[in-house]
Amino acid sequence: MTETWRELLYPAEWGFRFIIAALLIALVFRFSSVEAVVGFWILIAGCAVCLLLQVRVTILAMWGKIRIPGA
């Protein structure tokens, strides 16, 4: 299934991207419009989903259902 550490951390990588994009929206638009606020919260929700996926991958790796490189 999973062969590299990068594949194990893939959800966290996307979560980081969502957080950076949400912070850019907050800085550039300063919540001046409804679209900026909605976009910000959608990206934060995407980050939360990525966090849940990362927790799932971590638990599956700890249970041995996903191969961990070097282990």
N, C-alpha and C positions, 0 to 999 in steps of 0.2 A: 504494500500500500504506500507507505511513506518511506522515502529513502534518505532524505537530507533534512538538516535542521531548518533550512529555509522553508521547506514545505510544511514543517510543523508550526512555524511561526507565521505562516501566510495570513491567517485572520488578523493577527496583531498588526501586521504590516498595513493592511487595508484600514484597520481602525485608526492607525496613526495618520494615514492620508485623510480620512474623514475629519479627524480633529483639526488638522492643519487647515483644511478647506473651511471648516466652520469658523475657526479663528480669523481667517482672512475675510470671510463675509462680515464678521463682527467688527473688524477693524476698518474695512473699506466703507461699508454702508452704515455702520454705527446704528443699526436697527432703525433706520429712518423710514423704512417702508414695511408693509405687511409681508411682501415677498421675501425681504431679507430675513425677517424673523422666522417665517415658515421654512426657508432654506436652511437657516441655522439649526432649527430643531429637527429637521429631517436628517441632516448630517450627524447630529448628536445621536439620534435614534439608530442610524447606521453604525455608528461607533459602538453603541450598546450591543447591537446584534453581533458585531465582530468580537466583542468581549465575551459574550456567551459562547460563541463558536470556539474561541480560544480556550475557554475553560473546558469545553467538551473534548477538544483535541488533547488537552493536558491530562484529563482524567482517563481517556482511552489509552493514552501512552503509558500512564502509571499502571493501569490494569493489564498491560501487555497486549492489547488488541491492535496497537499500532507499533510497528518496529521503530526503535530509536537507534539512530546511527551511533556507533561506538559503544553500545551497551550490550 
